[in-house]
């Protein structure tokens, strides 16, 4: 299933959590909570996007690190999250940094500030399986390796 980001934004986008397992931006939950840095970085001498496009054949979203780092077994047994920051930024909220994001979930709605978007993570995979049969996610607020909030079964995201 998909989750739409709607509301007071320039671009309304759709998230498909089932594709994130192949996305390089995903992280293992345990490593984020333990604040372990990613051990392998892809570096280029001139650090241009052009080099990455040559290597990946303009594959979007990035998958090169995932192909090298994770074996099939790890993907089938891991617990993964992905930071929501780039997806929220793609929407270009009209309010800018002052925007508020409303997450609709099982317990109602929760409003969080857009300017803290780098602490919002989508928890989409638990022990190699999606969390919910309908494909929805949990949103975790993680600051300095501590989970401060968990929004269970998020079904909608909207900007005020």
C-alpha positions, 0 to 999 in steps of 0.5 A: 500500500501507499501513503500520500503526503498531502496538504499545504505543499507545493508537490503532493507525493506518494510513498511506497514503503515496499520499495525501501528495502532496496533503497540505500538510505535505509538503515538498521534500527539497532545501528541508529539507536546505537549511533553506529556510523555507516562503515562504508562510504562511496567517495569520488575524487570530484564528488559529482552526481555524474559519477554516481549516475555512470556507476548506477546507470541513473538508477533512482533511488540509490541502490549501489550500497545496498547491492554491495553491503547486504546479502539476501539473508540480511535483507530477509531477516533485518529490521530497517528504518528510513529517514523521512527527511528527504521525502518531506523536503521533496514536498516543499511546504508552503510554510517553509521551516515553520510548517507542521506535519500531521501524522494520522495513526491508530491512536488519532493524530499527532502534529510534529514540527517540520524543522525537526524532520531529520529525527523522523524515521519510517519503521517499515521492516521488522525481522525481514517482514513488513510491519503490517499486512496493509503495508503501512509504517510506524514513525519513530522520533529518534534523537541522539540514539534515543527513541523519543516517540513512536506513532503506531500504524501511520496511514496518512501524512499531511502538512498544515 
